[in-house]
Amino acid sequence: MEMTFRWYGKEADKIQLQDIRQIPGIKGIVGTLFDIPAGEVWPKDRIKALVDEVEKAGLTMKVIESVNVHDDIKIGLPSREQYIENYKVTIRNLAEHGIEVICYNFMPIFDWIKTDLNYILPDGSSTMAFEKIGIDKAPEEIVREVEESTSDYTLPGWEPERLAHVKHLFDAYKEVDDEKLRENYAYFLKEIIPVCEEVGIKMAVHPDDPPYSIFNLPRIVKNREDLDWICNVVDSPSNGITLCTGSIGEDPANNVYDILAEFCKRDRIPFAHVRNIKYLGNDKDFYEAPHLSSEGSLDMYRILETMYENGFDGYIRPDHGRMIWGETGRPGYGLYDRAIGASYLLGLWEAIEKNKNKE
């Protein structure tokens, strides 16, 4: 297991690489080229510059999050052919510079949804939350609230050039149900996975967030059955999962521990987002809790023990964190609470490892 930390680059992230380097146990960066629109090729020189910058700071970069999939691929338009070819070139370019895992998603329009980006906890810290009553708003209203809440920081999956066409995208998805989206997803995987096998890249799909339909949009990466279908439709070690405990856990019907056990044992989880959530008791409402088990609804010790016992040997990041100690910035992506979360997870892993070695 290798603990990593997401970084958006010096132009888009107020956190510096030297700050991340000082977190005990953090070895790698989960990187991105945030300014490249979905569908465009990631140039070799840009990738090399990013890798060089990270390595100069004493860190590695083996995981990219995300190479976004263009909506034309998801919808199944004729223009998808060029976008898929571009994606293949990007895969080759990333592999050439040492990238091993590409995290991505196949969610229509919105990469994720939260209804409150500044949910205040009793201790005064702020986090992100999802309450279904808030989803009754028009999509355009939610877009406006997100833009206002994030100030100068763009959130992944909520890039301005994409959100400017929300109404058009909803019209384009009108004929796309779960079955059609699966058909288009299978087409995409059958095109790109042979390239991944050739160059040694593992694709790792992120679960839907939340893992159920909103705005009547299809959702096809939401539970154990969906993950099994994905792994089987193109049965290859290069076709894997970014198992996000928070996203999968947002539906209480999903048994996070059983899902982890199965897909770790099948060696289909090269990358994991490990975070806690707290159910609010109102039909799947939740907020993103501190990592500590007692602060949320998930047992983080059990999560990591399940991963360890079933052979997980991939990359982990602590995913999101609260805003604490007066820090401001991109919601979910401050330095302090994610550093605490990473240290907590590393401590759990060390205890599990040592206990197992005594047996």
C-alpha positions in Angstrom: 0.0 0.0 0.0 1.2 3.5 -0.8 -0.4 6.6 0.7 -0.8 9.5 -1.8 -2.2 13.0 -1.8 -4.2 14.8 -4.5 -2.6 18.0 -5.9 -4.1 20.2 -8.6 -0.8 21.9 -9.7 1.0 25.1 -8.7 -1.4 27.2 -10.8 -4.6 25.8 -9.4 -3.7 24.7 -5.8 -2.7 27.0 -2.9 -1.0 24.0 -1.3 2.6 23.6 -2.1 4.4 20.3 -2.8 6.8 21.0 0.0 3.8 21.1 2.4 2.7 17.7 1.2 6.2 16.3 1.4 6.2 17.1 5.2 3.2 14.8 5.9 4.7 11.6 7.4 4.2 8.6 5.2 3.0 10.5 2.0 5.1 9.2 -0.8 3.2 10.0 -3.9 1.1 12.7 -5.6 -2.2 12.0 -7.4 -1.8 14.6 -10.2 -3.8 16.2 -12.9 -3.7 18.7 -15.8 -6.7 20.5 -14.6 -6.9 23.0 -17.5 -7.2 20.5 -20.3 -10.9 20.1 -21.4 -12.4 16.6 -21.6 -11.8 15.1 -25.0 -8.5 16.8 -25.7 -5.1 15.0 -25.8 -2.8 15.5 -22.8 0.5 16.7 -24.4 3.7 14.8 -23.6 5.6 18.0 -22.7 2.9 19.0 -20.1 2.9 15.5 -18.6 6.7 15.5 -18.4 6.8 18.9 -16.8 4.3 17.8 -14.1 6.2 14.6 -13.4 9.5 16.4 -13.2 8.1 19.0 -10.8 6.7 16.3 -8.5 9.9 14.3 -8.5 12.0 17.4 -7.8 10.0 17.8 -4.6 11.0 14.3 -3.5 7.7 12.7 -4.3 6.4 10.3 -7.0 3.4 10.4 -9.3 2.0 7.1 -10.5 -1.7 8.0 -10.4 -3.6 10.6 -12.5 -7.1 11.8 -11.4 -8.9 12.4 -13.7 -8.7 12.0 -17.4 -12.3 13.1 -18.0 -14.5 11.2 -20.5 -16.2 13.5 -23.0 -20.0 13.5 -22.8 -20.3 12.6 -26.5 -18.7 9.2 -25.5 -21.3 8.7 -22.8 -24.2 9.8 -25.0 -22.9 7.7 -27.9 -22.7 10.4 -30.6 -20.7 9.8 -33.8 -18.1 12.3 -32.6 -17.2 9.8 -29.9 -14.8 8.1 -32.3 -12.4 11.1 -32.3 -12.6 11.6 -28.6 -11.9 7.9 -28.0 -8.8 8.1 -30.3 -7.7 11.2 -28.3 -8.1 9.2 -25.1 -5.9 6.4 -26.4 -3.2 8.9 -27.2 -3.4 10.4 -23.7 -3.1 6.9 -22.2 0.0 6.2 -24.3 1.5 9.6 -23.3 0.9 9.1 -19.6 2.4 5.6 -19.7 5.5 6.9 -21.4 6.1 9.1 -18.3 5.6 6.4 -15.7 1.9 6.7 -14.9 0.4 3.4 -13.7 -3.2 4.2 -12.8 -5.9 6.5 -14.4 -8.8 7.4 -12.2 -11.9 8.5 -14.2 -15.7 8.3 -14.0 -18.7 7.6 -16.3 -21.3 9.9 -14.6 -23.5 12.0 -16.9 -23.1 15.8 -16.7 -22.1 16.1 -13.1 -19.1 14.2 -11.7 -20.6 14.4 -8.2 -23.3 16.3 -6.3 -23.3 17.8 -2.8 -26.1 20.1 -1.7 -23.9 22.0 0.8 -20.2 22.8 0.4 -20.0 24.6 3.7 -21.9 22.4 6.2 -20.9 23.6 9.7 -20.2 20.9 12.3 -20.7 21.4 16.0 -16.9 21.9 16.5 -16.9 24.8 14.1 -15.2 23.0 11.2 -16.9 22.9 7.8 -17.4 20.0 5.4 -19.6 19.0 2.5 -23.0 17.4 2.8 -25.8 15.9 0.8 -29.5 16.4 1.8 -32.1 15.2 -0.6 -34.4 18.1 0.1 -31.7 20.3 -1.5 -31.8 18.3 -4.7 -35.3 19.6 -5.4 -33.6 22.7 -6.8 -33.2 23.2 -10.5 -29.8 22.0 -11.8 -29.0 25.6 -12.9 -29.6 26.8 -9.3 -27.2 24.1 -7.9 -24.6 25.1 -10.5 -24.9 28.8 -9.4 -24.6 27.9 -5.7 -21.5 25.8 -6.3 -19.8 28.6 -8.3 -20.6 31.1 -5.5 -19.4 28.7 -2.7 -16.1 27.8 -4.3 -14.9 31.4 -4.9 -11.8 31.3 -7.0 -11.4 27.5 -6.9 -12.7 25.2 -9.6 -14.0 21.9 -8.4 -13.2 18.7 -10.3 -16.1 17.8 -12.6 -17.5 21.3 -12.3 -15.3 23.1 -14.8 -16.9 26.4 -16.1 -16.7 25.4 -19.8 -18.7 22.3 -19.0 -21.3 23.8 -16.8 -22.1 26.6 -19.3 -23.9 24.0 -21.3 -26.0 22.3 -18.6 -29.3 22.8 -20.3 -28.0 21.5 -23.6 -26.5 18.4 -21.9 -29.7 17.6 -20.2 -31.4 17.6 -23.6 -28.7 15.5 -25.1 -29.1 12.8 -22.3 -32.9 12.6 -22.7 -32.7 9.3 -24.7 -29.9 7.8 -22.6 -31.2 5.4 -19.9 -29.1 2.9 -17.8 -29.1 0.3 -20.6 -27.9 2.8 -23.2 -25.3 4.2 -20.9 -23.9 0.7 -20.2 -23.8 0.0 -24.0 -21.8 3.2 -24.5 -19.5 2.4 -21.6 -18.8 -1.1 -22.9 -18.0 0.4 -26.3 -15.5 2.8 -24.6 -13.9 0.1 -22.5 -13.5 -2.3 -25.5 -11.7 0.4 -27.4 -9.3 1.6 -24.7 -8.5 -1.4 -22.5 -6.3 -3.2 -25.2 -4.2 0.0 -25.3 -3.9 -0.1 -21.5 -2.8 -3.7 -21.6 -0.2 -2.8 -24.2 1.4 0.0 -22.2 0.8 -1.2 -18.7 -1.9 1.3 -17.5 -4.8 0.4 -15.2 -8.0 2.2 -15.6 -9.9 2.7 -12.3 -13.5 3.9 -12.5 -14.8 6.0 -9.6 -18.3 5.1 -8.3 -21.2 7.4 -8.9 -21.5 10.1 -6.3 -24.1 9.8 -4.9 -24.7 6.1 -6.0 -28.2 6.5 -7.2 -30.1 8.5 -9.8 -30.6 12.2 -9.4 -32.3 14.6 -11.9 -33.5 11.4 -13.7 -30.0 10.8 -15.0 -28.8 7.3 -15.4 -26.3 5.8 -12.9 -24.4 2.6 -13.7 -21.5 2.5 -11.2 -23.5 2.5 -8.0 -23.3 -1.0 -6.3 -21.7 -4.4 -6.2 -23.7 -5.6 -9.2 -22.6 -2.7 -11.3 -18.9 -3.1 -10.4 -19.1 -6.8 -11.2 -20.6 -6.0 -14.6 -17.8 -3.5 -15.3 -15.1 -6.0 -14.4 -16.7 -8.7 -16.6 -17.7 -6.7 -19.7 -14.0 -6.4 -20.4 -12.3 -9.0 -18.2 -8.8 -7.6 -17.9 -6.5 -6.6 -15.0 -6.3 -3.2 -16.8 -10.0 -2.7 -16.2 -10.3 -1.8 -12.5 -12.0 0.3 -9.9 -11.2 3.3 -7.8 -13.0 2.1 -4.7 -14.3 5.2 -2.9 -15.5 4.2 0.6 -17.4 7.4 0.9 -19.2 7.3 -2.4 -20.2 3.6 -2.2 -21.1 4.1 1.5 -23.5 6.9 0.7 -26.1 4.3 0.0 -26.6 2.3 3.2 -27.7 -0.6 1.1 -24.1 -1.1 -0.1 -22.0 -3.2 2.2 -18.7 -1.4 1.8 -16.7 -4.2 3.6 -18.1 -7.0 1.5 -17.5 -5.0 -1.7 -13.9 -4.3 -0.7 -13.3 -7.9 0.2 -14.5 -9.2 -3.1 -12.8 -6.8 -5.5 -9.5 -6.7 -3.5 -9.5 -10.5 -3.7 -10.1 -10.2 -7.5 -7.2 -7.7 -7.7 -9.4 -5.1 -9.4 -8.8 -2.2 -7.0 -5.5 -0.4 -8.0 -6.6 2.8 -6.3 -8.8 3.7 -3.3 -10.3 6.8 -1.8 -10.7 6.1 1.9 -12.9 8.5 3.9 -15.7 8.4 6.4 -19.3 9.8 6.2 -21.9 10.3 8.8 -25.5 9.4 8.0 -28.1 12.0 9.1 -30.9 9.5 9.4 -33.1 11.1 6.7 -33.2 8.8 3.7 -29.5 8.7 2.7 -28.7 12.2 3.9 -25.1 12.5 5.1 -22.1 14.7 5.6 -18.4 14.0 5.1 -17.1 13.2 8.5 -13.5 13.3 9.9 -11.7 10.0 9.2 -11.8 8.7 12.8 -14.2 5.8 13.0 -16.1 7.2 16.0 -16.8 10.5 14.1 -18.8 8.8 11.3 -20.8 5.8 10.3 -18.1 3.7 8.7 -15.6 1.6 10.6 -12.2 2.7 9.2 -10.3 0.0 11.0 -12.5 -2.7 9.5 -12.2 -1.1 6.0 -8.4 -1.2 6.1 -8.3 -4.6 7.7 -10.5 -5.9 4.9 -8.2 -4.4 2.3 -5.1 -5.8 4.0 -6.5 -9.3 4.5 -7.6 -9.5 0.8 -4.3 -8.5 -0.7 -4.7 -4.9 -1.5 -1.4 -3.5 -2.8 -2.4 -0.3 -4.6 -2.5 3.4 -4.0 -4.7 5.1 -1.4 -5.5 8.7 -0.8 -7.4 10.1 2.2 -9.8 11.7 -0.3 -11.6 14.8 1.2 -11.1 16.6 4.5 -12.9 19.3 6.5 -11.8 22.9 6.6 -10.2 23.4 10.0 -8.0 25.8 11.9 -9.1 28.8 9.8 -8.0 27.3 6.5 -9.8 28.4 3.3 -9.7 26.9 -0.1 -11.3 24.4 -2.5 -14.0 22.6 -0.5 -12.8 19.1 0.6 -9.2 19.8 -0.4 -7.5 21.7 2.4 -4.2 20.6 3.7 -4.7 20.1 7.4 -7.5 17.7 7.8 -6.4 15.5 4.8 -3.0 15.3 6.5 -4.6 14.2 9.7 -6.7 11.7 7.8 -3.6 10.3 6.0 -1.8 9.9 9.3 -4.7 8.2 10.9 -5.1 5.7 8.0 -1.3 5.0 8.0 -1.5 4.4 11.8 -4.3 1.9 11.3 -2.5 0.1 8.5 0.7 -0.2 10.7 -1.3 -1.6 13.6 -3.1 -4.1 11.3 0.2 -5.2 9.7 2.0 -5.7 13.0 -0.9 -7.6 14.5 -1.2 -9.9 11.5 2.6 -10.6 11.6 2.3 -11.7 15.2 -0.3 -14.3 14.3 
